[in-house]
């Protein structure tokens, strides 16, 4: 269902008459006067979202479409992409492009990099969201599985950030949201190490490129009610530690709009991040199995 400021992207210019948004139907309704020709107003630019068909990425897709962004969705499942794209087009009246790619595959990743560099179709906002976790401990996974996770969580994020920054800095406008994790502040194996890289890269890039008009932010959520843990074959919780995905994305976009380099949704997770500065790593490591059972 479309929500304000949906009207910014789909307002109609009328010869005579007024078009008003219906807050229940989420659609535009004619007040009964003469009909005119529909005309798209300028959008806030195209947003490219990796992993945009599920979980946090899907929530970003909905929120950004509601803001009037045209979208490029990057994911591996073509059928699901088309279904989500059709839903977004119908609900928000935005253009949605689908780009099928497995970011662990360097050739497929290169196609996404090329899309980000395309000067004829500029991307104003990149959301690096695609990712997955591993339930087993480091030595219980084969090295190729660990490499695939590293390719998606680190290599893809670095290469897509590099591709996007090149054109954004040249235009002196644009933004990147890299979805990291609170785990990056904790000793939790290779996943946490990968997320620490994402957070540090984003924080540095924010300071480096903000003076030329490009914003970069690391989003560091904790446990979130999405498919992420189900895909790991881990039981998803329901207590206060588990974040609502829509509220998480709303908080993240609010922090991004304010120009913050890091967003940690949830007061309890903010407290955890603060506490990690004072608790010895050995003590923190004793809790590394939480969220893996």
N, C-alpha and C positions, 0 to 999 in steps of 0.2 A: 504494500500500500504506500502510495506516495505521501510524503510529508513536507511541510514548509522547510527550507525555501525552494521546494519543487517549482513553484510558480516562476522563479527567476529564469529557469531554463525553458519553460513552455508557455510563457505568456503570449497571448494572441493580440495582434493589433487590429482593431475593428474600425470600419468606416463609421458606423453608428452603433452604439450599444456598449455594454460593459461585460467582461467575462470575470467571474469571481470563482475562487476555489471552494469546492465543497469539502469541508474537513472530514466528513464521514466517508464519502465515496472516494476521496483522494483524487478527484478529477476536476476538470474545469467545466463549469456549467454556464450556459448563456442565460442572461437575465431576461430574455424574451424579446429583445430588440432585433434590429436587422443583423443578419450574419455577414461577416467579413472574411477576408482571407487570412489563414494562419501564417504566422511568420516566426521562425526561431530567433530569439535574441542571442547575442554572443554568450557562449558558455565560459566558465572559469578555466577551461582548458581540458585536455585529455589526461586521464589518470590511468597508468598501467599498474595492474595488481597481479602479482604472482601468487599462485595458490588461491585464486579468487573465486572458487566455486564451493568452498566449504570453510567452516569455522570462522576464524578472525578475518580471513581474506574475503569471505562472502559478506560478512558484516561491513567491512570497509567498502565493498562494491555497492551495497545498498545505501550507505550513508553518503558516499561520494556522488552517486547518481542523484540522490535527493538534493544535493548541493548544486546540481546542474552539470557535473563533469561527464563528458563522454568517456567511455571506458575501453581499455584493452585488457582482456582477461587471459592470463597465461596459466595453463594447467595441462595435465597429461590426458585426462578423460574427455575426449572430444564430444561425446554424447551429452555428458553432464554440462559441459561448457555451453553447448547450444541451448540446452534447456534453461540454464541460468540466464544466458544472454537474452532469450526471448522474454523471460519474466521481467528482467530489468527494463527492456525496451518498452514493454507494455505498461509497466508501473510508473516509469519516470519520464518517458518520452525522450530518452537520450540515445545516442548511437553507441553500439557495443560491438567491438571487434573481438574475435576469438583467435588466439594464437596457441596452437597445440605444441607443447614442448616439454620434454623431460630435462630438467635443469642439471641432472647428473651427467647428461650426454653433452659433450663439448660442442658438437656440431649443432645440436638443437638449441643449446644455450646461445650460440653465436647468432642465431636468427632473432632472438630476443634483443641481443645487443644491437644488432643492425636496426631493429625497429626503433629503439631508443635514440639512435643517432640520426634518424631520418629527418633532415631539415624541412622537408615538405609536409611532414605530419608530426609536429613537435609534441612531445610529452611534457606536460607541466608538472605532473606529480607521479613519482614512482613509489609504490609500496612493495618493498621486498618482504613478502610474507611466507612464501613457500618453505616448507620444512617438515621434518619428521624426527622422531626420537627412537631410541633403542631401549628395550626393556632390560636386556642382559647387561652384565658388567663387561668392561673393556675386553678382557681376554676370553670371554665366553662368546664374543662375536667374531666371525671370520674377518680378516683384514679388509676384504673387498666391500663388505657391508659397512664397515667403519669409514672406508674411503668414500663410498657413495654418500654417506651422511655429511662428511666433510665437504664434498663437492657441492652439495645443495646449500648447506648452512654457511659456508665460508667462501668457497670459490665463486659460486653464482652471485652471492651478495656483493663481493668485491668487484667482479667484472661488470655487473649491471649498474652498480653505483658509479664506477669509472665511466661507463658509456653515457649514463644520464648526465653526470656532472659536466662532461665535455661540452654538450650542447647548451646546458642550462647556464653555465658560466659565460659562454659566448653571448647568450641572450640576456644575461644578467637578471634572470628570473627562473623560478622553479623550486621544487622541493622534493625531498626524499624522506620516507619513513621506513626505517629498517626494523623489522620486528625481531627483537632480541628476546631476552628472558631474565627474570630475577635469578634464574639458575646461573647466569654469568657471574654473579657475585659470590657463588658458593662452589666448594670443591665437590663436584658431582660428575666427574669423568669427562669423556671427550665431548659430550653435548654441551656441558657447562663451559668447557674451554672454547668451543666454537662460538658460543653466545658472548663470551667475554671479548672475543675478537670483534664481533659485530658492534657491541656497545662502545668499545674504545675507538673503533674506526669512525663511528657516527659522531661521537663526541668531538673527536679531532676535526672531522670534516665540517661540523657545525661552526666551530671557531674559525676555520680556514676560509670558508666560502660565504658565510653570512655577510661580511662587508661588501660582497659583490652582488647581493640580492638573492642568494640561494640558501634555503633552509634545509638542514639535515637533522633528523631526530631519531634516536633509538627508543623504541617502545619495549618496555621490559615488564611483561605481565607475569603473574604467577599462575597457579592452577586455574584453568578456564573451562567452562562448560561447553566443550566442542567435541568433534570427532577425534581429536588428536590422541587422547589416551586410549580410546577404543581401538584405533589403528595399531597402537603399541600392544594391544591385548592386555591392557591394564584397567582395572576397575576404576570408573570415574566416581569421584566423591560428590557430596551435595551440601557439605557444611559451609561455614562462613569463609573458609579458605578458598572456596571455588567461586571465581568471578563470573558474572553474567557478561556474555560476549558483546552484546549491544552497548551496555553501559561502559564496558572497557574501551570500545572504539570511540564512543562519544567523549570520554575523558581524554583519550589519546589525541583526537582532533582538536579538542580545546587547548591542550598543551602545545600542539603544533602551531595553532593559530597565534599563540602567545610567543612563539619563537623559542620555546624551551628545547635544549639539546637532548634531554632524557625525560621520558614519561614513565612513571611507575604507578599504574592504577591501583587503587585500594590503600587505605590508610595502614592496614596491617602489613602489606608488602613494603610500603615506604619504611615502616618501622624495622622490618627485617633487613632491608638494604642498609639502613643506618647502623643496625646492630652488628652487621658483618665487619664493620671497621674496627670493632673492639673485641670480638670473640676470636680466639685462636683458630686457625684453619683445621687443626686436628680435632677440635671439639665440634666444629661444623660438619666435618666429614662423617661423624657418627650418624648423621641424619640423612645421608645420601640415598637411602633406599625408599624414603617417603615418595609416594607417587609412582612407584614402579611395581606395585604388587597387584 
